[in-house]
Structure formats: structure tokens, C-alpha cells
Amino acid sequence: MEGILIFGLLVGLIIGGMWVQFAVASAGLAYLYSMGGLSSWKALGIVSWGSANSFTLAAIPLFILMAEILLGSGLSGRLYNGVSPFVRKLPGGLLHTNIAGSGIFAAISGGSAPTAAAMSTVALPELSSRGYNTRLVSGSLAAGGTLGILIPPSITMIIYSTFTETSIAQLFSAGMLPGILLALFYMGLIMLRCTLNPSLAPRDHSKLTLAELAKAGLDILPFLMLIFIVLGSIYGGIATPTEAGAVGVIGAMIVAAIYRRLNWALLAQALQRTIRMSGNILFIVFTSMIFAYATALSGAGEELVEYLQDADVSRLAFLLIVMVIFAILGCFMEGLGMIAIIVPVLFPALMALDINLIWFGVFVVILVELGQLTPPLGVILFVVASSSDKVKVEDVVLGTLPFFIVIVAFLLLLIAVPDIALFLPSLTSG
């Protein structure tokens, strides 16, 4: 009963318009107060120290700063131009650049919003002028943007790791193959739609020259090298994710300097944006630790396990219920908030049902992707729409719907074939 009351209060505050961070903190503090008055808040010092004293969380500002340096220097346009020649002959043409470019930038940014913003500012004006269907363009950009939290490094996975005490390196490797496959599924959908309806995207009949391909390869090469250095140092056991993030920041500065985009103004703006974003994320973690402490005392997790055992709920049924819960929460809550609230409560049930925490991390991240595409609060929808005056949020929503269905189908495939996420971690752990 206590668990139901605390969640009821939380949902009520959020629906009432309170920011998620303050709603989470208010619900947690209110429940603790109901248990023992102000004396029950004495443990908050330990809770706050536990949330702040985390070497894992130190990686978040570094990955954000790396992405902000590249985004602020305008190098996303060079990346977009580098990918275009390799995919423009496919049915759908430059629409595939939206997906492939997002996948590459995702391996640098660690977040969906920077990925969607980087690609949208370049692609929307370019593809609109070439006569591409606006809804399909905006939908592909929104879908591609979600890859930012699945393809490592991923800030969302770092948050999940904090609450489940799982290996970040294992989570990163688990997200690699699903991220690539999901990007290929997106591209398959684009090819299918443009084959059935060629008017959605004009075909490019120009011939590619070796000089053009070589120039495109040089535009992509610095990004691939940066990805190799950051992720290779983690998987090779040379650096922790936090140390790899620091190396990534230096690498981003070098790339920006090579293209003569590095200056003090760029660094100052990147640092300002990093501080704001990091502060927001870490504040969510802090308030969520309070809420997690309150729910642990309430016994909500244990009550959930007892209910699942009494109702004889199967693993498949449980995962389908989790999908529905995240789909509902995605309508009015951002992704980090969902993970911070739901995962601590589900943790005992995951143990009882013997669900692999690394696999579940990938599963949850993809569910968060769904939330980012779900109106009315889907963050990526507004990021794409705000990148051009000619695109409305309604166009982005309708354009995203087919990709939304692809994500749901991919989730079901992930449940049926868990090795999609667990194959690479099994290699690194062996």
C-alpha cells in the first residue's frame, strides 16, 4: 500500500506540472516524513554523499563536453557530407545519411538530443531544397537521434549502471550490436517506403568519382579515429570510461583545431552548456537516490516480487508489462527520470525472475528511445522541429510513427533473441 501511495503522489505531482526532479524529491521526502517526521531525514546526508561520491558519474560531464565541442564547431556538417556519397545511390538517397550520420555522431555524443540537433541543422535545409518528403526527413532524423543513447558511449547507460551497479564497459559493448542493427532496420524501412513510393525521395543518378569518395573518407576519418580511441581504450582495458571521456575531450579539441574551428569562445560556450546539462542530470540522480531510498524503506520492490510470485507472472509477461509502463510514462516524463524512478523498484523483480541486468539495460535504453519519440513530451520531436521554421511538430510526429513501430518490433526481437545484446559482452568477459 505504501508503494502505491508514493507512486500516486509522484505521478500526481508530475501531471500537475511540477518538474520531474522536484516531483521525485518531494514524493520521496514526503514519504520519509510520514514514516518518522524530520528524524527520518537524518539519513539523507549518507544518501546524498552516495549519489555524489561516484567515479562513474564523473564520466558524464566529459562525454557531454566532447559532444558540445564537436557540435559547437559545426563539424556535423562535414560528417554529413562525408557520409552522403556512400549512401546516396540507395533507394531513399540522402535519407540514409540521416541514419548513418546519426549513428556515427552517437558514438561520440553520448546523448540523443545532441545527435538529433547536429544532424537536423544540416539535413533539414539540404533535403528540403532537394524535394525530399518533409515528414520522412524529419521522422528519419528523430529516429536517428535516438541512437545517441544506445550506441556507446551512452549517458543513459551510465545512469542505469549507477542504480544497478553493473559494468559500464559491459553495457557499452551490449549496446553496440543492437544499435547497429536498429540503424540498419531504420534504413531498411526507408528503402522499402521509397521503393514503394519513389516520390518520397528523388533518385541520384550522378556518377561517383574516386576523388569524391576519397574526400568523403577524409571527412569521416577524424570521427572514426575519435570513436576508436574512446571506445577502444575502454574495451582494451587501457582506460576507465571516465578516463576515456577525458581522452575524448582532448581528441575533440584536436579535431576542431585541425579544421581551424577551435577558439576560446567555442570552449567557453561548450563549457557553459556542459555545466548546465551536467548539473541537470546529476540533480536528477541526487533526487532519484532520495526516491529510491524511500521506496526501499516502503518495501515496494518486495511487494512487487510477492505479487509476481502469487500471480505466477512469466518473464515474457513481466517484460511486456514493463514496456507498457515505459510507454505510458514516456508521454509525460523524460528518459533519465524514468530510469531513475522505475529501475530501483524493479530491481528485486529482475533478480527473482533471473533477468540479466546487462541485457535489461539495453532493453530499458530502447524503451527510453520510445519515450523520446512519444508525444506530447518527446524531447527529440521538439529538437527536430526547432531546427527548421518549415517543419512543424505534427510533421515530425507523423513522420516518426513508422520508426516507432520498428522500435517496438525490435524490442520483441530482443526479447526473443537476447544474444543480440549479450553476444559482445560474452566475448569481452571471456
DRENZARO-560465 format. One record per residue (C-alpha): x, y, z; residue number from 1. Coordinates in Angstrom, 3 decimals. Example, Ala and Ser with C-alpha at 12.3 -4.5 7.8 and 13.67 -1.06 7.14 Angstrom:
- 12.300 | -4.500 | 7.800 | 1 .
- 13.670 | -1.060 | 7.140 | 2 .
This chain:
- 0.000 | 0.000 | 0.000 | 1 .
- 2.821 | 2.417 | 0.864 | 2 .
- 4.406 | 1.819 | -2.546 | 3 .
- 1.142 | 2.667 | -4.296 | 4 .
- 0.771 | 5.878 | -2.296 | 5 .
- 4.290 | 7.124 | -3.013 | 6 .
- 3.942 | 6.438 | -6.725 | 7 .
- 0.486 | 8.004 | -6.761 | 8 .
- 1.902 | 11.156 | -5.206 | 9 .
- 4.780 | 11.211 | -7.698 | 10 .
- 2.535 | 10.800 | -10.744 | 11 .
- 0.120 | 13.409 | -9.395 | 12 .
- 2.879 | 15.973 | -8.969 | 13 .
- 4.229 | 15.350 | -12.463 | 14 .
- 0.821 | 15.530 | -14.108 | 15 .
- 0.201 | 18.695 | -12.118 | 16 .
- 3.109 | 20.310 | -13.924 | 17 .
- 5.950 | 20.076 | -11.403 | 18 .
- 9.416 | 19.483 | -12.849 | 19 .
- 10.397 | 15.818 | -12.641 | 20 .
- 13.418 | 16.471 | -10.411 | 21 .
- 11.367 | 18.315 | -7.789 | 22 .
- 8.443 | 15.904 | -8.064 | 23 .
- 10.736 | 12.955 | -7.380 | 24 .
- 12.365 | 14.694 | -4.417 | 25 .
- 9.009 | 15.862 | -2.999 | 26 .
- 7.457 | 12.403 | -3.184 | 27 .
- 10.472 | 10.789 | -1.542 | 28 .
- 10.742 | 13.387 | 1.230 | 29 .
- 7.003 | 13.290 | 1.892 | 30 .
- 7.047 | 9.532 | 2.341 | 31 .
- 10.094 | 9.638 | 4.625 | 32 .
- 8.426 | 12.349 | 6.720 | 33 .
- 5.261 | 10.243 | 7.039 | 34 .
- 7.363 | 7.406 | 8.437 | 35 .
- 9.089 | 9.259 | 11.251 | 36 .
- 8.894 | 13.022 | 10.899 | 37 .
- 12.035 | 15.090 | 10.486 | 38 .
- 14.133 | 12.435 | 12.189 | 39 .
- 13.641 | 10.180 | 9.153 | 40 .
- 15.567 | 12.724 | 7.055 | 41 .
- 18.781 | 12.170 | 9.016 | 42 .
- 19.923 | 9.527 | 6.546 | 43 .
- 19.734 | 11.998 | 3.662 | 44 .
- 23.325 | 13.037 | 4.274 | 45 .
- 24.516 | 9.496 | 3.576 | 46 .
- 22.169 | 9.224 | 0.603 | 47 .
- 23.399 | 12.482 | -0.931 | 48 .
- 27.024 | 11.500 | -0.368 | 49 .
- 26.390 | 8.134 | -2.017 | 50 .
- 24.923 | 9.814 | -5.087 | 51 .
- 27.761 | 12.324 | -5.388 | 52 .
- 30.697 | 10.085 | -4.460 | 53 .
- 30.657 | 8.139 | -7.720 | 54 .
- 33.613 | 7.884 | -10.063 | 55 .
- 31.188 | 6.501 | -12.651 | 56 .
- 29.148 | 9.710 | -12.802 | 57 .
- 32.298 | 11.746 | -13.426 | 58 .
- 32.248 | 10.422 | -16.998 | 59 .
- 29.008 | 12.249 | -17.787 | 60 .
- 30.355 | 15.844 | -17.961 | 61 .
- 33.323 | 14.654 | -20.017 | 62 .
- 31.212 | 12.944 | -22.678 | 63 .
- 28.894 | 15.955 | -22.799 | 64 .
- 31.844 | 18.328 | -23.218 | 65 .
- 33.278 | 16.196 | -26.022 | 66 .
- 29.972 | 16.330 | -27.901 | 67 .
- 29.498 | 20.057 | -27.265 | 68 .
- 32.940 | 20.894 | -28.687 | 69 .
- 32.187 | 18.977 | -31.887 | 70 .
- 28.639 | 20.302 | -32.120 | 71 .
- 29.649 | 23.901 | -31.443 | 72 .
- 32.440 | 23.778 | -34.018 | 73 .
- 29.972 | 22.911 | -36.769 | 74 .
- 31.796 | 19.731 | -37.739 | 75 .
- 28.496 | 17.834 | -38.008 | 76 .
- 28.146 | 19.330 | -41.488 | 77 .
- 31.483 | 17.825 | -42.519 | 78 .
- 30.417 | 14.456 | -41.123 | 79 .
- 27.116 | 14.643 | -43.021 | 80 .
- 28.883 | 15.494 | -46.285 | 81 .
- 31.339 | 12.669 | -45.712 | 82 .
- 28.652 | 10.018 | -45.271 | 83 .
- 26.423 | 11.187 | -48.157 | 84 .
- 28.404 | 9.827 | -51.150 | 85 .
- 28.426 | 6.305 | -49.708 | 86 .
- 24.628 | 6.001 | -49.358 | 87 .
- 23.038 | 8.383 | -51.858 | 88 .
- 22.644 | 5.683 | -54.540 | 89 .
- 20.370 | 3.592 | -52.303 | 90 .
- 16.576 | 3.911 | -52.556 | 91 .
- 15.922 | 6.831 | -50.237 | 92 .
- 19.164 | 8.556 | -51.144 | 93 .
- 20.360 | 11.084 | -48.596 | 94 .
- 17.766 | 9.931 | -46.053 | 95 .
- 20.207 | 7.148 | -45.216 | 96 .
- 22.753 | 9.827 | -44.358 | 97 .
- 20.435 | 10.921 | -41.552 | 98 .
- 20.632 | 7.450 | -40.019 | 99 .
- 24.285 | 6.629 | -40.750 | 100 .
- 25.453 | 10.105 | -39.732 | 101 .
- 23.419 | 9.896 | -36.517 | 102 .
- 24.949 | 6.506 | -35.747 | 103 .
- 28.484 | 7.850 | -36.109 | 104 .
- 27.755 | 11.011 | -34.130 | 105 .
- 26.013 | 8.877 | -31.476 | 106 .
- 29.321 | 7.100 | -30.894 | 107 .
- 30.731 | 10.469 | -29.862 | 108 .
- 27.908 | 12.421 | -28.248 | 109 .
- 26.505 | 10.005 | -25.641 | 110 .
- 23.061 | 11.588 | -25.881 | 111 .
- 20.082 | 11.750 | -28.220 | 112 .
- 19.385 | 15.485 | -28.160 | 113 .
- 22.905 | 16.490 | -29.338 | 114 .
- 22.777 | 13.808 | -32.041 | 115 .
- 19.379 | 14.924 | -33.342 | 116 .
- 20.375 | 18.595 | -33.197 | 117 .
- 23.671 | 18.013 | -35.016 | 118 .
- 22.073 | 16.146 | -37.905 | 119 .
- 18.859 | 18.181 | -38.144 | 120 .
- 20.539 | 21.567 | -38.522 | 121 .
- 22.442 | 20.237 | -41.538 | 122 .
- 19.943 | 17.832 | -43.124 | 123 .
- 16.627 | 19.680 | -42.958 | 124 .
- 17.603 | 22.667 | -45.161 | 125 .
- 19.583 | 20.446 | -47.544 | 126 .
- 16.931 | 17.764 | -48.085 | 127 .
- 14.019 | 20.208 | -48.173 | 128 .
- 15.680 | 22.089 | -51.030 | 129 .
- 16.148 | 18.808 | -52.932 | 130 .
- 12.450 | 17.879 | -52.771 | 131 .
- 12.528 | 15.125 | -50.155 | 132 .
- 9.298 | 14.387 | -48.267 | 133 .
- 9.331 | 16.590 | -45.160 | 134 .
- 7.681 | 14.060 | -42.860 | 135 .
- 10.001 | 11.243 | -43.855 | 136 .
- 13.034 | 13.502 | -43.468 | 137 .
- 12.011 | 14.693 | -40.010 | 138 .
- 10.985 | 11.176 | -38.953 | 139 .
- 14.334 | 9.709 | -40.006 | 140 .
- 16.185 | 12.455 | -38.129 | 141 .
- 14.163 | 11.852 | -34.967 | 142 .
- 14.664 | 8.092 | -35.185 | 143 .
- 18.360 | 8.506 | -35.914 | 144 .
- 18.686 | 10.827 | -32.949 | 145 .
- 17.514 | 8.132 | -30.548 | 146 .
- 20.611 | 6.093 | -31.431 | 147 .
- 22.560 | 8.586 | -29.311 | 148 .
- 21.643 | 6.773 | -26.092 | 149 .
- 22.028 | 3.227 | -27.440 | 150 .
- 25.289 | 3.293 | -29.375 | 151 .
- 28.100 | 3.772 | -26.824 | 152 .
- 29.204 | 5.861 | -25.111 | 153 .
- 25.780 | 6.455 | -23.580 | 154 .
- 24.980 | 8.786 | -20.704 | 155 .
- 21.710 | 6.907 | -20.134 | 156 .
- 23.641 | 3.657 | -19.686 | 157 .
- 25.917 | 5.351 | -17.165 | 158 .
- 22.848 | 6.344 | -15.123 | 159 .
- 21.476 | 2.804 | -15.356 | 160 .
- 24.858 | 1.459 | -14.243 | 161 .
- 24.752 | 3.722 | -11.192 | 162 .
- 21.439 | 2.273 | -9.988 | 163 .
- 22.185 | -1.385 | -10.793 | 164 .
- 25.951 | -1.478 | -10.081 | 165 .
- 26.627 | -3.112 | -13.431 | 166 .
- 29.762 | -2.706 | -15.540 | 167 .
- 29.703 | 0.315 | -17.844 | 168 .
- 32.105 | -1.385 | -20.247 | 169 .
- 29.771 | -4.396 | -20.432 | 170 .
- 26.751 | -2.146 | -21.005 | 171 .
- 28.561 | -0.216 | -23.719 | 172 .
- 29.515 | -3.413 | -25.558 | 173 .
- 25.954 | -4.734 | -25.143 | 174 .
- 24.536 | -1.634 | -26.828 | 175 .
- 26.842 | -1.721 | -29.861 | 176 .
- 25.273 | -4.556 | -31.890 | 177 .
- 21.627 | -3.611 | -31.127 | 178 .
- 22.452 | -0.004 | -32.068 | 179 .
- 23.913 | -1.038 | -35.427 | 180 .
- 21.045 | -3.447 | -36.134 | 181 .
- 18.410 | -0.867 | -35.241 | 182 .
- 20.095 | 1.657 | -37.568 | 183 .
- 20.015 | -0.954 | -40.350 | 184 .
- 16.334 | -1.598 | -39.640 | 185 .
- 15.674 | 2.130 | -39.963 | 186 .
- 17.499 | 2.174 | -43.303 | 187 .
- 15.561 | -0.900 | -44.425 | 188 .
- 12.298 | 0.880 | -43.662 | 189 .
- 13.437 | 3.910 | -45.680 | 190 .
- 14.428 | 1.711 | -48.639 | 191 .
- 11.083 | -0.110 | -48.530 | 192 .
- 8.994 | 3.060 | -48.383 | 193 .
- 10.968 | 4.834 | -51.103 | 194 .
- 10.831 | 1.749 | -53.344 | 195 .
- 7.060 | 1.549 | -52.974 | 196 .
- 6.664 | 5.321 | -53.334 | 197 .
- 9.597 | 6.862 | -55.270 | 198 .
- 8.125 | 10.354 | -54.912 | 199 .
- 9.226 | 10.417 | -51.268 | 200 .
- 12.879 | 10.818 | -52.245 | 201 .
- 14.445 | 11.806 | -55.587 | 202 .
- 16.968 | 9.351 | -57.030 | 203 .
- 20.529 | 10.479 | -57.606 | 204 .
- 21.839 | 9.266 | -60.977 | 205 .
- 25.185 | 11.070 | -60.903 | 206 .
- 28.373 | 9.029 | -61.029 | 207 .
- 30.695 | 8.844 | -58.054 | 208 .
- 34.360 | 9.545 | -58.671 | 209 .
- 37.295 | 8.171 | -56.730 | 210 .
- 38.284 | 11.703 | -55.788 | 211 .
- 34.830 | 12.325 | -54.352 | 212 .
- 34.902 | 9.118 | -52.314 | 213 .
- 38.422 | 9.888 | -51.087 | 214 .
- 37.390 | 13.363 | -49.946 | 215 .
- 34.339 | 11.902 | -48.195 | 216 .
- 36.523 | 9.338 | -46.474 | 217 .
- 38.833 | 12.080 | -45.194 | 218 .
- 35.821 | 13.948 | -43.785 | 219 .
- 34.733 | 10.862 | -41.825 | 220 .
- 38.185 | 9.666 | -40.769 | 221 .
- 38.722 | 12.037 | -37.783 | 222 .
- 35.394 | 10.980 | -36.275 | 223 .
- 36.136 | 7.289 | -36.740 | 224 .
- 39.558 | 7.749 | -35.147 | 225 .
- 37.994 | 9.543 | -32.186 | 226 .
- 35.463 | 6.740 | -31.756 | 227 .
- 38.234 | 4.145 | -31.964 | 228 .
- 40.342 | 5.933 | -29.358 | 229 .
- 37.484 | 6.428 | -26.873 | 230 .
- 35.774 | 3.039 | -27.155 | 231 .
- 38.974 | 1.116 | -27.916 | 232 .
- 40.605 | 2.375 | -24.744 | 233 .
- 37.606 | 1.164 | -22.722 | 234 .
- 37.267 | -2.284 | -24.328 | 235 .
- 41.017 | -2.766 | -24.394 | 236 .
- 41.205 | -2.239 | -20.650 | 237 .
- 43.533 | 0.716 | -21.093 | 238 .
- 41.205 | 3.312 | -19.569 | 239 .
- 38.072 | 3.523 | -17.468 | 240 .
- 35.026 | 5.191 | -19.079 | 241 .
- 35.815 | 8.371 | -17.138 | 242 .
- 39.426 | 8.402 | -18.340 | 243 .
- 38.262 | 7.615 | -21.872 | 244 .
- 35.900 | 10.597 | -21.666 | 245 .
- 38.833 | 12.847 | -20.786 | 246 .
- 40.787 | 11.481 | -23.739 | 247 .
- 37.734 | 12.095 | -25.909 | 248 .
- 37.617 | 15.756 | -24.872 | 249 .
- 41.258 | 16.215 | -25.891 | 250 .
- 40.567 | 14.371 | -29.142 | 251 .
- 37.567 | 16.586 | -29.912 | 252 .
- 39.701 | 19.673 | -29.352 | 253 .
- 42.363 | 18.303 | -31.689 | 254 .
- 39.777 | 17.554 | -34.406 | 255 .
- 38.308 | 21.044 | -34.057 | 256 .
- 41.815 | 22.530 | -34.208 | 257 .
- 42.676 | 20.570 | -37.354 | 258 .
- 39.707 | 22.159 | -39.121 | 259 .
- 40.545 | 25.571 | -37.605 | 260 .
- 37.350 | 25.771 | -35.577 | 261 .
- 38.901 | 25.742 | -32.103 | 262 .
- 38.915 | 29.055 | -30.219 | 263 .
- 38.305 | 30.408 | -26.717 | 264 .
- 34.726 | 31.422 | -27.492 | 265 .
- 33.893 | 27.866 | -28.615 | 266 .
- 35.418 | 26.360 | -25.466 | 267 .
- 33.619 | 28.855 | -23.218 | 268 .
- 30.234 | 28.103 | -24.802 | 269 .
- 30.859 | 24.361 | -24.696 | 270 .
- 31.785 | 24.544 | -21.005 | 271 .
- 28.680 | 26.605 | -20.200 | 272 .
- 26.374 | 24.130 | -21.939 | 273 .
- 28.183 | 21.220 | -20.303 | 274 .
- 27.745 | 22.702 | -16.832 | 275 .
- 24.025 | 23.276 | -17.383 | 276 .
- 23.366 | 19.816 | -18.802 | 277 .
- 25.559 | 18.014 | -16.273 | 278 .
- 24.000 | 19.890 | -13.376 | 279 .
- 20.532 | 18.927 | -14.553 | 280 .
- 21.455 | 15.255 | -14.993 | 281 .
- 23.300 | 14.952 | -11.692 | 282 .
- 20.473 | 16.701 | -9.853 | 283 .
- 18.099 | 14.088 | -11.274 | 284 .
- 20.413 | 11.375 | -9.944 | 285 .
- 20.515 | 13.019 | -6.498 | 286 .
- 16.736 | 13.378 | -6.189 | 287 .
- 16.241 | 9.875 | -7.553 | 288 .
- 18.531 | 8.470 | -4.870 | 289 .
- 16.209 | 10.030 | -2.282 | 290 .
- 13.212 | 8.455 | -4.002 | 291 .
- 14.990 | 5.091 | -4.295 | 292 .
- 15.797 | 5.207 | -0.572 | 293 .
- 12.143 | 5.928 | 0.231 | 294 .
- 10.845 | 3.125 | -1.987 | 295 .
- 13.369 | 0.710 | -0.480 | 296 .
- 12.069 | 1.506 | 3.012 | 297 .
- 8.482 | 1.153 | 1.783 | 298 .
- 9.156 | -2.383 | 0.589 | 299 .
- 7.635 | -1.652 | -2.830 | 300 .
- 10.165 | -3.905 | -4.580 | 301 .
- 9.492 | -6.818 | -2.272 | 302 .
- 5.735 | -6.315 | -2.654 | 303 .
- 6.167 | -6.461 | -6.418 | 304 .
- 8.104 | -9.727 | -6.177 | 305 .
- 5.397 | -11.268 | -3.955 | 306 .
- 2.706 | -10.183 | -6.401 | 307 .
- 4.579 | -11.673 | -9.363 | 308 .
- 5.047 | -14.949 | -7.496 | 309 .
- 1.431 | -15.142 | -6.357 | 310 .
- 0.107 | -14.295 | -9.821 | 311 .
- 2.640 | -16.643 | -11.455 | 312 .
- 3.663 | -13.935 | -13.910 | 313 .
- 6.065 | -15.217 | -16.558 | 314 .
- 9.244 | -13.465 | -17.653 | 315 .
- 7.643 | -12.555 | -21.001 | 316 .
- 4.522 | -11.138 | -19.383 | 317 .
- 6.652 | -9.109 | -16.972 | 318 .
- 8.695 | -7.589 | -19.798 | 319 .
- 5.554 | -6.741 | -21.760 | 320 .
- 4.153 | -5.012 | -18.673 | 321 .
- 7.411 | -3.054 | -18.350 | 322 .
- 7.053 | -1.992 | -21.999 | 323 .
- 3.550 | -0.668 | -21.335 | 324 .
- 4.678 | 1.182 | -18.189 | 325 .
- 7.522 | 2.912 | -20.005 | 326 .
- 5.250 | 3.749 | -22.945 | 327 .
- 2.808 | 5.478 | -20.585 | 328 .
- 5.490 | 7.285 | -18.596 | 329 .
- 7.138 | 8.412 | -21.826 | 330 .
- 4.111 | 10.598 | -22.550 | 331 .
- 4.903 | 12.947 | -19.676 | 332 .
- 8.406 | 12.147 | -18.358 | 333 .
- 11.915 | 12.346 | -19.796 | 334 .
- 14.145 | 9.293 | -20.094 | 335 .
- 16.572 | 9.708 | -17.210 | 336 .
- 13.684 | 10.294 | -14.838 | 337 .
- 12.006 | 7.074 | -15.949 | 338 .
- 15.148 | 5.025 | -15.361 | 339 .
- 15.858 | 6.638 | -12.010 | 340 .
- 12.328 | 6.010 | -10.757 | 341 .
- 11.434 | 2.620 | -12.209 | 342 .
- 14.696 | 0.637 | -12.197 | 343 .
- 15.264 | 0.680 | -8.390 | 344 .
- 11.724 | -0.592 | -7.856 | 345 .
- 12.041 | -3.311 | -10.492 | 346 .
- 15.463 | -4.436 | -9.279 | 347 .
- 14.197 | -7.128 | -6.830 | 348 .
- 11.842 | -8.465 | -9.503 | 349 .
- 14.695 | -8.687 | -12.004 | 350 .
- 16.643 | -10.778 | -9.524 | 351 .
- 13.639 | -13.010 | -8.786 | 352 .
- 12.948 | -13.632 | -12.494 | 353 .
- 16.669 | -14.160 | -13.212 | 354 .
- 16.754 | -11.425 | -15.871 | 355 .
- 20.254 | -10.491 | -16.978 | 356 .
- 20.943 | -6.922 | -15.834 | 357 .
- 23.198 | -6.139 | -18.794 | 358 .
- 20.518 | -7.288 | -21.239 | 359 .
- 17.834 | -5.420 | -19.324 | 360 .
- 19.949 | -2.268 | -19.510 | 361 .
- 19.823 | -2.377 | -23.310 | 362 .
- 16.099 | -3.195 | -23.170 | 363 .
- 15.418 | -0.191 | -20.933 | 364 .
- 17.509 | 2.162 | -23.062 | 365 .
- 15.474 | 1.221 | -26.142 | 366 .
- 12.302 | 1.810 | -24.122 | 367 .
- 13.636 | 5.257 | -23.299 | 368 .
- 14.118 | 5.767 | -27.044 | 369 .
- 10.394 | 5.136 | -27.438 | 370 .
- 9.676 | 7.712 | -24.744 | 371 .
- 11.754 | 10.306 | -26.575 | 372 .
- 9.524 | 9.844 | -29.625 | 373 .
- 6.226 | 9.805 | -27.729 | 374 .
- 4.101 | 12.975 | -27.731 | 375 .
- 3.367 | 15.245 | -26.025 | 376 .
- 6.752 | 15.348 | -24.199 | 377 .
- 9.004 | 13.516 | -26.679 | 378 .
- 12.193 | 15.563 | -26.462 | 379 .
- 13.557 | 14.528 | -29.861 | 380 .
- 10.341 | 15.591 | -31.595 | 381 .
- 10.860 | 19.167 | -30.464 | 382 .
- 14.609 | 19.149 | -31.150 | 383 .
- 13.991 | 18.227 | -34.793 | 384 .
- 11.055 | 20.609 | -35.196 | 385 .
- 13.002 | 23.532 | -33.733 | 386 .
- 15.816 | 23.030 | -36.258 | 387 .
- 13.782 | 24.498 | -39.129 | 388 .
- 10.950 | 27.013 | -39.457 | 389 .
- 9.418 | 24.898 | -42.231 | 390 .
- 8.865 | 21.813 | -40.063 | 391 .
- 6.021 | 21.508 | -37.564 | 392 .
- 5.912 | 19.184 | -34.579 | 393 .
- 2.929 | 17.456 | -36.189 | 394 .
- 5.064 | 16.607 | -39.224 | 395 .
- 7.755 | 15.106 | -37.002 | 396 .
- 5.200 | 13.036 | -35.055 | 397 .
- 3.593 | 11.601 | -38.197 | 398 .
- 6.979 | 11.027 | -39.824 | 399 .
- 8.248 | 9.208 | -36.732 | 400 .
- 5.313 | 6.786 | -36.425 | 401 .
- 6.699 | 4.096 | -38.810 | 402 .
- 10.049 | 4.196 | -36.993 | 403 .
- 8.192 | 3.923 | -33.678 | 404 .
- 6.680 | 0.659 | -34.906 | 405 .
- 10.132 | -0.575 | -35.931 | 406 .
- 11.438 | 0.075 | -32.402 | 407 .
- 8.567 | -1.900 | -30.846 | 408 .
- 9.220 | -4.801 | -33.230 | 409 .
- 12.932 | -4.648 | -32.386 | 410 .
- 12.134 | -4.835 | -28.668 | 411 .
- 10.130 | -8.006 | -29.248 | 412 .
- 13.025 | -9.404 | -31.292 | 413 .
- 15.409 | -8.559 | -28.439 | 414 .
- 13.185 | -10.497 | -26.027 | 415 .
- 13.108 | -13.486 | -28.383 | 416 .
- 16.852 | -13.371 | -29.146 | 417 .
- 18.662 | -11.950 | -26.079 | 418 .
- 22.060 | -12.795 | -27.594 | 419 .
- 21.678 | -9.714 | -29.798 | 420 .
- 22.662 | -7.736 | -26.705 | 421 .
- 24.698 | -10.367 | -24.871 | 422 .
- 26.977 | -11.649 | -27.639 | 423 .
- 29.624 | -8.905 | -27.469 | 424 .
- 29.655 | -8.746 | -23.622 | 425 .
- 30.236 | -12.523 | -23.571 | 426 .
- 33.355 | -12.003 | -25.690 | 427 .
- 34.763 | -9.239 | -23.518 | 428 .
- 34.012 | -11.082 | -20.276 | 429 .
- 35.599 | -14.256 | -21.616 | 430 .
